[in-house]
């Protein structure tokens, strides 16, 4: 009987710690900055259009394109994760070649050697919201041609939305694709076009 009582007490303590205390603690920590735990939703004209920290697909020639996604049918948060294809896998090679061909078609004058690897390979999560400054910059000519926005203005937007390295040392400077594309949507109104 003593053993059974001890087992029941241990189970109750573990349920309270792991099932209640730990989730409440992590939710509290996630809310300390007031926005991270809620997905950092971005609004346009009062309507939610996406989350700052979750990538989404943009196909239009007039928008910046993010990293390719291997999550489900692309940017599917329910199937987030890497493709787990090794560097010699024929499917990975076919996907990379197809992405390179698409980039060359969309961006006339672009050379294969100038394409950043991140625009050819999917991210580990499949939901990366950011691209490098280099990846954003190579798309400027295409977007300018499709929208009529001067390249200088697009480069200014990239500079304005560039985030530095995390804690000053981790990663590379990056640009949030959704924020850039929302600026493009707002520009015609501001420019009177």
NORPEMO-V657675 format. One record per backbone hydrogen bond with DSSP energy under -0.5 kcal/mol. NH is the residue of the N-H (numbers start at 1). CO is the residue of the C=O. E is the energy in kcal/mol with one decimal. If there is no record, write none. Layout:
# NORPEMO-V657675
nh->NH co->CO e->E
nh->NH co->CO e->E
This chain:
# NORPEMO-V657675
nh->5 co->1 e->-2.4
nh->6 co->2 e->-2.3
nh->7 co->3 e->-2.4
nh->8 co->4 e->-2.4
nh->9 co->5 e->-2.4
nh->10 co->6 e->-2.6
nh->11 co->7 e->-2.6
nh->12 co->8 e->-2.4
nh->13 co->9 e->-2.7
nh->14 co->10 e->-2.7
nh->15 co->11 e->-2.6
nh->16 co->12 e->-2.3
nh->17 co->13 e->-2.6
nh->18 co->14 e->-3.1
nh->19 co->14 e->-0.7
nh->19 co->15 e->-1.5
nh->20 co->15 e->-0.5
nh->20 co->16 e->-0.8
nh->21 co->16 e->-3.3
nh->22 co->17 e->-2.9
nh->24 co->20 e->-2.0
nh->25 co->21 e->-2.6
nh->26 co->22 e->-2.6
nh->27 co->23 e->-2.2
nh->28 co->24 e->-2.2
nh->29 co->25 e->-2.5
nh->30 co->26 e->-2.3
nh->31 co->27 e->-1.0
nh->31 co->28 e->-0.6
nh->32 co->29 e->-1.3
nh->34 co->31 e->-1.3
nh->37 co->30 e->-1.1
nh->38 co->35 e->-1.2
nh->39 co->36 e->-1.4
nh->40 co->35 e->-1.4
nh->42 co->50 e->-3.4
nh->44 co->47 e->-2.7
nh->47 co->44 e->-1.6
nh->49 co->42 e->-2.9
nh->50 co->42 e->-1.0
nh->51 co->54 e->-0.5
nh->52 co->40 e->-2.9
nh->53 co->39 e->-0.8
nh->54 co->51 e->-1.3
nh->55 co->127 e->-3.2
nh->63 co->60 e->-1.6
nh->68 co->118 e->-0.6
nh->72 co->70 e->-0.8
nh->72 co->79 e->-0.7
nh->74 co->71 e->-2.6
nh->75 co->126 e->-0.6
nh->76 co->71 e->-1.3
nh->77 co->75 e->-0.9
nh->79 co->76 e->-1.9
nh->80 co->77 e->-1.0
nh->81 co->125 e->-1.6
nh->89 co->86 e->-1.8
nh->93 co->89 e->-2.1
nh->94 co->90 e->-2.5
nh->95 co->91 e->-2.7
nh->96 co->92 e->-2.5
nh->97 co->93 e->-2.4
nh->98 co->94 e->-2.4
nh->99 co->95 e->-2.4
nh->100 co->96 e->-2.4
nh->101 co->97 e->-2.5
nh->102 co->98 e->-2.2
nh->103 co->99 e->-2.4
nh->104 co->100 e->-2.5
nh->105 co->101 e->-2.1
nh->106 co->102 e->-2.6
nh->107 co->103 e->-2.1
nh->108 co->106 e->-0.5
nh->110 co->107 e->-2.0
nh->114 co->111 e->-1.8
nh->115 co->112 e->-1.7
nh->116 co->114 e->-0.6
nh->119 co->116 e->-1.6
nh->120 co->117 e->-1.9
nh->121 co->117 e->-2.1
nh->123 co->68 e->-1.2
nh->131 co->175 e->-2.3
nh->133 co->173 e->-0.7
nh->136 co->132 e->-2.1
nh->137 co->133 e->-2.6
nh->138 co->134 e->-1.9
nh->139 co->136 e->-1.2
nh->140 co->137 e->-1.3
nh->143 co->139 e->-2.3
nh->144 co->140 e->-2.8
nh->145 co->141 e->-2.2
nh->146 co->142 e->-1.9
nh->147 co->143 e->-2.4
nh->148 co->144 e->-2.7
nh->154 co->150 e->-1.9
nh->155 co->151 e->-2.6
nh->156 co->152 e->-1.8
nh->157 co->153 e->-2.1
nh->158 co->154 e->-2.0
nh->159 co->155 e->-2.3
nh->160 co->156 e->-2.5
nh->161 co->157 e->-2.0
nh->162 co->159 e->-1.1
nh->163 co->174 e->-3.3
nh->166 co->170 e->-2.1
nh->168 co->165 e->-1.9
nh->169 co->166 e->-1.8
nh->170 co->166 e->-2.7
nh->174 co->163 e->-2.3
nh->175 co->131 e->-3.0
nh->176 co->161 e->-0.7
nh->177 co->129 e->-2.3
nh->177 co->175 e->-0.6
nh->180 co->176 e->-1.9
nh->181 co->177 e->-2.4
nh->182 co->178 e->-2.2
nh->183 co->179 e->-1.7
nh->184 co->180 e->-1.7
nh->185 co->181 e->-1.9
nh->186 co->182 e->-2.0
nh->187 co->183 e->-2.0
nh->188 co->184 e->-0.8
nh->189 co->186 e->-0.6
nh->190 co->186 e->-1.8
nh->191 co->187 e->-3.2
nh->192 co->188 e->-0.7
nh->193 co->188 e->-2.2
